[in-house]
């Protein structure tokens, strides 16, 4: 990485609204990939791992911007979406001073960061392609899609996790619909009591013929964001006529995200399906890697 621009404030620059930019060697202007790390919207740490992404993309001619948006403790939806819009506006407006091409911007993220990438691509002008790794896409249907036994396994309230030393205890299932869940906190109250707001916060709602190209990666063993979330998102985009590919990893859980592209044990028996111009392919074996991501962005940026 030839140059790093850290702690760039966007909007009012308050409450964690910051960007880190990593530039390749040379003059540019460079196509840009905006990265966001997931946290269940519980932290403004979206810039984390942007250096990992930059080490892969900078040598291939892409700038990387690690994007932090406010957590659910700092703002409720649609505040996070407003942050995404403001950050993209800032990057496009100031692109010449950063060495960026404002007309070639893509988005990449995992979990709630994958949600951010999807929401950016579907609702904000200027995003030409997106890669979403196990993104939540339809908040209202998550609990009904969970793998058996996982409702209380990974999503206990923090207060209960502290009281039990981090070990789940028997009791009523606790899932995404719970008033203390990450999704309920995002919306400012129980998820199922806010169905219209939940739909507005779901990328699936915006899957239409104007969607840019998407690459989705999701593990069938995901115990937090059900695999069906990625599958339904793929189906909705394909039905709308978008250019979309879904890579299914039968042996993958909810991360670690970089293992989806680097660990042979996680990637084994992966399958891909795609839809382009309304023509769908059948499932075929694949080996997802950073080259897969780079090739995707090269095609569309």
C-alpha positions in Angstrom: 0.0 0.0 0.0 1.6 3.2 -1.2 -0.5 5.7 0.7 -2.9 5.7 3.5 -5.3 8.5 4.4 -6.7 7.8 7.9 -9.6 9.3 10.0 -11.3 11.2 7.2 -14.4 12.8 8.6 -17.6 12.8 6.6 -20.8 14.6 7.4 -20.2 16.3 10.7 -17.4 13.9 11.5 -19.0 12.9 14.8 -19.9 9.6 16.4 -17.5 7.4 14.5 -18.4 8.7 11.0 -14.9 8.2 9.6 -13.2 6.8 6.5 -9.8 5.3 5.9 -8.5 5.4 2.3 -5.8 3.0 1.0 -4.3 3.9 -2.4 -2.2 1.8 -4.8 1.2 2.9 -6.1 1.0 5.5 -8.9 -1.0 8.5 -9.7 -4.5 7.2 -10.4 -7.3 8.2 -10.5 -8.2 4.7 -9.1 -11.4 2.8 -9.1 -12.6 2.5 -5.5 -14.0 -0.3 -3.5 -15.7 0.8 -0.2 -15.3 -1.8 2.5 -17.5 -2.3 5.7 -16.9 -4.8 8.4 -19.9 -6.2 10.2 -20.8 -5.7 13.9 -24.5 -6.4 14.0 -24.9 -2.5 13.9 -23.6 -2.6 17.5 -20.3 -0.8 16.9 -18.9 1.9 14.6 -16.0 -0.3 13.6 -16.7 -0.7 9.9 -13.2 0.3 9.0 -11.8 -2.8 10.7 -10.0 -5.1 8.2 -9.9 -2.5 5.5 -6.1 -3.0 5.5 -6.7 -6.7 4.8 -8.9 -5.8 1.8 -6.4 -3.2 0.6 -3.5 -5.7 0.6 -5.5 -7.8 -1.9 -7.0 -5.0 -4.0 -4.3 -2.3 -4.1 -1.8 -4.4 -6.1 -4.6 -5.1 -8.6 -5.3 -1.4 -9.2 -8.1 -0.6 -6.8 -8.2 1.9 -4.0 -10.0 0.8 -0.8 -12.0 2.9 1.6 -12.8 1.5 5.0 -16.2 3.0 6.0 -17.5 3.3 9.6 -21.2 4.2 10.1 -22.8 4.9 13.4 -23.9 2.0 15.6 -27.5 1.4 16.8 -26.5 3.0 20.1 -25.7 6.2 18.3 -28.6 6.4 15.8 -31.6 4.3 14.7 -32.4 3.3 11.1 -32.5 5.2 8.7 -29.6 7.0 10.4 -27.1 4.3 9.2 -28.4 4.7 5.6 -28.0 8.4 5.8 -24.4 7.9 6.9 -23.8 5.6 3.9 -25.2 8.2 1.6 -23.1 11.0 3.1 -19.9 9.0 3.0 -20.4 8.2 -0.7 -21.2 11.8 -1.5 -18.1 12.9 0.3 -15.9 10.4 -1.5 -17.3 11.3 -4.9 -17.1 15.1 -4.2 -13.5 14.9 -3.0 -12.3 12.1 -5.4 -9.8 14.3 -7.2 -8.0 15.2 -4.0 -7.9 11.6 -2.9 -6.8 10.2 -6.3 -10.1 8.4 -6.9 -12.3 7.9 -10.0 -15.8 9.1 -8.8 -17.5 7.2 -11.6 -16.0 3.8 -10.7 -17.1 2.9 -7.2 -18.0 -0.6 -5.8 -19.0 -1.8 -2.4 -17.9 -4.8 -0.4 -18.8 -6.0 3.1 -19.6 -8.9 5.4 -22.6 -9.5 7.7 -24.1 -6.1 8.6 -21.3 -4.7 6.5 -22.6 -6.8 3.6 -26.0 -5.2 4.4 -24.3 -1.8 4.1 -22.8 -2.7 0.8 -26.2 -4.0 -0.5 -28.1 -1.0 0.8 -25.5 1.4 -0.8 -25.7 -0.4 -4.2 -29.5 -0.5 -4.2 -30.4 2.9 -2.8 -27.5 5.4 -3.3 -26.3 6.8 -6.6 -22.8 6.1 -7.7 -22.3 2.4 -6.7 -21.7 0.3 -9.8 -21.3 -3.1 -8.3 -21.4 -4.8 -4.9 -20.1 -7.9 -3.2 -22.1 -9.0 -0.1 -20.8 -11.7 2.2 -23.6 -13.4 4.3 -25.7 -10.3 4.4 -29.0 -9.9 6.2 -31.5 -9.0 3.5 -35.0 -9.6 4.8 -35.1 -8.8 8.5 -38.7 -9.9 9.1 -38.0 -13.5 8.0 -34.7 -14.3 9.7 -35.9 -16.2 12.7 -38.1 -18.6 10.7 -35.1 -19.4 8.5 -32.7 -20.2 11.4 -31.0 -23.6 11.6 -32.5 -25.8 14.3 -31.1 -25.0 17.7 -29.4 -21.8 16.8 -32.0 -19.2 18.0 -30.5 -19.1 21.5 -27.1 -20.4 20.7 -25.5 -17.3 19.3 -27.8 -14.4 19.9 -28.4 -14.2 23.7 -28.7 -10.7 25.1 -25.3 -9.3 26.3 -26.7 -9.0 29.8 -27.4 -12.8 29.9 -24.1 -13.6 28.3 -22.3 -11.7 31.0 -24.3 -13.3 33.8 -23.5 -16.8 32.5 -19.9 -16.2 31.6 -20.7 -16.2 27.9 -22.3 -19.7 27.9 -25.9 -20.0 26.6 -28.4 -21.3 29.1 -31.6 -23.2 28.5 -34.8 -21.2 28.2 -37.0 -19.6 25.6 -35.4 -19.1 22.2 -33.8 -15.8 21.7 -33.5 -14.7 18.2 -33.6 -11.8 15.7 -37.3 -11.0 16.7 -36.4 -10.5 20.3 -36.7 -6.9 21.6 -33.0 -6.9 22.5 -31.7 -8.4 19.2 -29.3 -6.5 16.9 -32.1 -6.0 14.4 -34.6 -4.6 17.0 -31.9 -2.3 18.3 -31.3 -1.1 14.7 -34.9 -0.2 14.4 -35.4 1.2 17.9 -37.8 -1.4 19.1 -39.1 -5.0 18.6 -38.6 -6.0 15.1 -42.0 -7.6 14.4 -43.8 -4.5 15.8 -42.1 -2.3 13.2 -42.8 -4.2 10.0 -42.8 -1.2 7.6 -39.5 0.1 9.0 -38.1 -3.4 8.9 -39.0 -3.6 5.2 -37.3 -0.2 4.6 -34.2 -1.6 6.3 -34.2 -4.8 4.2 -32.1 -4.8 1.0 -34.6 -7.3 -0.5 -37.1 -4.5 -0.7 -35.0 -2.6 -3.2 -34.1 -5.5 -5.6 -35.4 -4.3 -8.9 -34.4 -3.9 -12.5 -32.2 -0.9 -11.7 -29.9 -2.9 -9.4 -26.2 -3.0 -10.2 -24.3 -6.3 -10.5 -24.1 -8.3 -7.3 -21.8 -11.1 -6.1 -23.2 -12.8 -3.0 -21.3 -15.4 -0.8 -23.2 -17.3 1.9 -22.5 -20.4 4.0 -25.2 -23.1 4.4 -24.0 -23.6 8.0 -24.5 -20.0 9.0 -25.9 -19.9 12.5 -26.5 -16.2 12.7 -27.6 -14.9 9.3 -29.5 -17.8 7.7 -28.3 -19.0 4.3 -31.8 -18.4 3.0 -31.2 -14.7 3.4 -28.6 -14.8 0.7 -30.5 -17.2 -1.5 -33.7 -15.1 -1.4 -31.7 -12.0 -2.3 -30.2 -13.8 -5.2 -33.6 -15.0 -6.4 -35.2 -11.5 -6.1 -32.3 -9.9 -8.1 -32.4 -12.6 -10.7 -36.2 -12.2 -11.1 -35.7 -8.5 -11.5 -33.3 -9.1 -14.4 -30.1 -8.0 -12.5 -26.7 -9.4 -13.1 -26.1 -11.5 -10.0 -24.1 -14.5 -8.8 -24.5 -16.5 -5.7 -21.7 -18.6 -4.3 -22.8 -21.2 -1.8 -20.3 -22.7 0.7 -21.9 -25.9 2.1 -19.4 -26.1 5.0 -19.2 -22.4 6.0 -20.6 -20.8 9.1 -20.9 -17.1 9.8 -17.3 -16.2 9.0 -14.5 -15.6 9.5 -15.2 -13.7 6.3 -11.7 -13.9 4.8 -11.8 -17.7 5.1 -14.5 -17.7 2.4 -11.8 -16.7 0.0 -8.7 -18.3 1.4 -9.3 -21.4 3.5 -9.7 -24.7 1.4 -11.6 -26.3 4.3 -14.2 -23.6 4.3 -14.4 -23.4 0.5 -14.7 -27.1 -0.2 -17.6 -28.2 -2.4 -18.6 -24.6 -3.1 -21.2 -24.1 -5.9 -22.1 -21.1 -7.9 -25.3 -20.0 -9.8 -25.7 -16.9 -11.8 -28.2 -14.9 -13.7 -27.3 -12.4 -16.5 -29.8 -10.7 -18.7 -32.5 -13.0 -17.4 -30.6 -16.2 -18.3 -29.8 -18.4 -15.3 -27.1 -21.0 -15.1 -27.4 -24.3 -13.1 -25.3 -24.9 -10.1 -21.6 -25.7 -10.9 -18.5 -26.2 -8.8 -16.3 -23.2 -8.0 -13.3 -22.2 -6.0 -14.0 -18.7 -4.6 -10.9 -16.6 -4.0 -9.7 -13.0 -4.0 -9.3 -13.5 -7.8 -13.1 -14.0 -7.9 -13.7 -10.7 -6.2 -11.1 -8.9 -8.3 -12.5 -10.3 -11.6 -16.0 -9.2 -10.6 -14.9 -5.6 -9.9 -12.7 -5.5 -13.0 -15.8 -6.5 -15.1 -18.1 -3.9 -13.6 -15.9 -1.0 -12.6 
